[in-house]
Amino acid sequence: MHRPRTIEIIGVPSDLGANIRGANMGPASLRIANLKTKVEQQGYGVVDLGDLHVPIRESLPLKIQQEKYLTPIKELCENLATITEGIIERQHLPLVIGGDHSVAIGSISGVLRHFGKKNQHVGLIWFDAHADINTPATSPSGNIHGMPMAVLIGQGHKELTSISTTKLRPQNSVLIGIRNIDDEEKRILRESGIRYFTMRDIDEKGMFTVMREAIAHASDGTAGIHVSFDIDAIDPRYTPGVSTPVSGGLTLREAHLGMEMLSETQKIVSLEFMELNPFMDVGAASANVTVDLLLSALGKSIV
């Protein structure tokens, strides 16, 4: 397959899924870092669809706050699923910029809907310090940004699992860079069938081998690969602007190698970058790194 030459950007300025504020400013930060122009310089047509409407959490009733914003997150993800599905149907590439990682429930559901109508499967490569596979029964915090992987394989809040009747196949889903996982979450992950590479795996095997194996898993019998990148996958020495930093993460070169190898597959069908928190950043360091990584995923090469 050949990657579409038109990219449609959709911003989702939401931090409703997290207890730490600031990821709602991520889309604006990436635009200020000249995202659109830099993508155009790679030879793509770019349409910026703007931002989805996200309610201000302080404006919401106490009941909504107590349910960890489940209702507005559901509405947001349903809207985003419709948008990403439409972008792919136009044979364009969705680029979703968040926003906390609960947003991925919507973006990936839209991808699953599109390919599900063709009886096709989609692979997933998910970069993250965390597994994001908690359920309401296991989550210590109840925050939905720790649950999207579980939702997408069909576990957790039925209000969220119902957004797409097509689910991710665990055998085509890969986690890379994980290093901070809750105890019950470890059990869910081990039993899920999802392929995962911890930071120790990356230390032992090297990023090239890990990516080669990850791409093989995500490509096996699928129509393409969705790439979901949580900025906290990278070591916070390089990207301090995240809500939940965990030391010992990917180096810049490891992260770029991952993006470069994915680009070379020509199998990326949709792309998202999540959890950039400018409030925690040092200058615009993390926003600039994120744009650079995004460009590598779109084919920017060293030579």
N, C-alpha and C positions, 0 to 999 in steps of 0.2 A: 504494500500500500504506500501511497505518497501522502505526505503531510499537507493539509490545506495551506494555501498561501495567504489566506485572510484569517486574522485573529480577532475575536470579539472579547473585549475585556468587560467583566462585570465585577464591581466592587460590592463587598458585603460588610459594612462597618458595624459589626456586632461583637460585643463582648458579653452577651447575655449568658453564654454557656460557661463562663469562668467566674471565679470569685475575685480575681485580681483585675482591676480596670485597665483599660488602655488599648487593647487590641482593636477596638472600634476605630482607632485613628490610623490603622495600618494602611488601608487603601489610599488615603490622602497622602501619607508619607511616600508611598511608592510612586504616586503620580508626581509629587514634588521632586522626586529623584529622577524625573524625566523618562519614565517608563515608556510611554507611547512613542516618543521620538526615537529612543534607542531600539525599540523593536522594529520600527519602520526602517531604520538604518540597516537591519538585517535582511531587508528585501520583502518584508511582509506588508500587506495591507492591514490596517488596524482600525477597528471600530470600537470606540469606548462607549459602552451603553450606560455609563454612569453608575450610581450606587442604588442598590435596593433600599427601600424605606425600612428602617429599623427603629422601633419605638425607644424612647429614652427610658431607661429602667426606673428612674425616679418618678416618672409619670404614671407608672403602672400600679394597680391596686396591690395591697399587701398580700392577697391570696395568690396573685401571680408570682410575687417575689418568693413566697413560701414554697411554691411548687418548682422552684429553680427555673422559672421562666419557660416552662415546658410549652405552654400555649403559643406565645409569640415565636419561639424557636421553631415549632411545628409549622406555623404559617409562613415564616421566613424560608424554611427549607422547601416547603411545597412550591413557593414562588420561584425559588432558585432552580428547583428541579425542572420546572416548566421552561425556564429560560435556557438552561444548558441543553436540554433535549432539543429545543428549537434551533440552537446554534449548530449542533451537530447535523440536524436535518438540513440545514442550509449548506452543509459540507464545509463549514468553517470550524476553527479550533477554539473551544472555550478556554479562556484564561480567567480563572476566578481568583480574586485577591481579597483576603480576609483581614480582620475578623478572626475569632477564635475557631478552634477546629471542629466545633459542632456544626459549623457551616458545611462541612464536607458531606454530611448526611444529605443535604439538598443537592449539591453539585453532582455527587456520584450517583444519587438516585436518578437524576435526569439522564446520565450516561447509560445506566442500567436499563432504563425504560426504552431508550432508543434502540439499543442492541437486542433487548429482550423481544421487541416486536419482530425482529428478524430471526429469532431463535438462536441468537449468538451470545457468546459470553465475553466478558471484559476482564482483563488482568488488572491488578492494582499493585503499584509499588509506592509504599508509604514510608517516608523518612520522618523519624520522630525520636525524641528521648524517651517517650512514654508509649505504652502499648495502646492506650485509648480503647480498651476492650472491657471496661467495667460495665456492669449493669446496675440498675437501681438497687438491687439486692446486695451488691458487693461494694459499691462505691463508698468510701469513707466520707466524701464530701457531698455527694449527690449532684455535683456539677456535670452538666451534659457534655462539656468539651472533653471529658474523660471517657465517653461512651460511643463515639461514632463508629468505630470499627465493629463493636458488638452489634449495633443497630443494623449495619449494612450486611451482616451475615444472618440477620433475622432474630437477634436477641435484644431484650430490653423493652423500653416503652413502646407499647403497641401503637400509640399515636405516631411514633416516628418510623417504626418498622413497616407501617402500612403505606408510606409515601411511595415506595416502589415494590410491586409484587415480585419483580426479579431481584434476586439477592446475589451478592458476591459469592463466588465459589472459593472457599478457603484455600484449596490447592493452587489457585491462581493468584492468591493474595500474599504479599510479602511485606514484612516490616524490617526496616533497616535503621540501625543506630540506637536501638533501645538500651536503656541503662537505669531506669528508675520505674519500677513496677510494683504495684500493691500486691500483698500476699495472695488474696483471693483472685486477683487479676492474673497472677502467674498460673494458677490452676486452669482458669478459663482459656488462657492462651495455649497452654500445653495441650488441652483437649480439643481445641478449635480446628486443628489441621492447617492453620495458617503457617507459612514458612517464615521464620524470623531469624535475623542476624543481629546479635547483640554487639556492643562495642568490643567485647572480648573476641568474638568471631572475626571482626574486622582487624583487630590486632594480630590474630593468629594467621588468617588467610590472606589478608591484604584486600584493599578495596576493589581491585580489578577482579579478583576471583569471586568476591561476594556479589558484585554487580553482574558478572557473567551468569552466576547461578540464579540470581534474582530475576533476570530477564528471561531465562529459560523457563522458570516456573510461571511467570506472568504471561508468557507468550504461548504456552502449551494449550492449543485448542481454542485460543481466543481471537477476537477480531481486532484487538488493539489493547493498549495499556493506558490507564489513567494514572497520572503521577500526582501524588499529594505530598507536599513538602512543608513540614512544620519547622519553622526557623530554629526552634530549640534543639533540633537534631545536631546542629553545629555547636562546637564548643563555644561557650559564652565569652571567651577571650576575643573571638572574632565577631560575634553577634550578641552583644549584651542586651539588645532591645527586644527581649521576650518576657512573657509573664512568669514562666516557670523554668528558669535556667538550671541546668544540671551540668556540672563540670565533667570533663573527660569525653567530650563529644567529637564529632567529625572535624577534621582540619578543613581549611578552605580548599586545599587541593583534592582531598577525598570527596568533598561535596561536588566540586566541579567535575571530577572524573565521573562520578555517578551521573550527572546531568549530560555530560558529553557522550557517554556510552548509550544512554537512553536516546539521545538525539540520533545517533548513528543507526539505531534500529529502524527508524522511520515508522514506528508503531505507536507513537503517542497520539491518542485521540482526544485527550483533554488534560488540563494542567491547572494546578492550584498551588498557591503559596499562602500559608496560614500562620497566625500567632505572632506576627510582627507587632511589637508594642513600642511605639515611638516614645511613650512616656518613660520607659526604662532605658532608652537608647543613650549612647554617648555620641553627641552630634547627630549625624545621619549615617553612622557607620553601618548599622544593620540594614537600613533601607537600601544603601548602595550595594552591599553584598547580595541582598536578595535580588535586585535587578540584574546584577552580574550573573548570578546563578540561573536566573530565568533565561537570559540570553544564551547561556551554554546549552540549556535544554532545547532552545530553538535553533541551535546549529552554529552558534558563534565558535570559531576555532582559533587556536593560537596562531597558526600560520594559514 
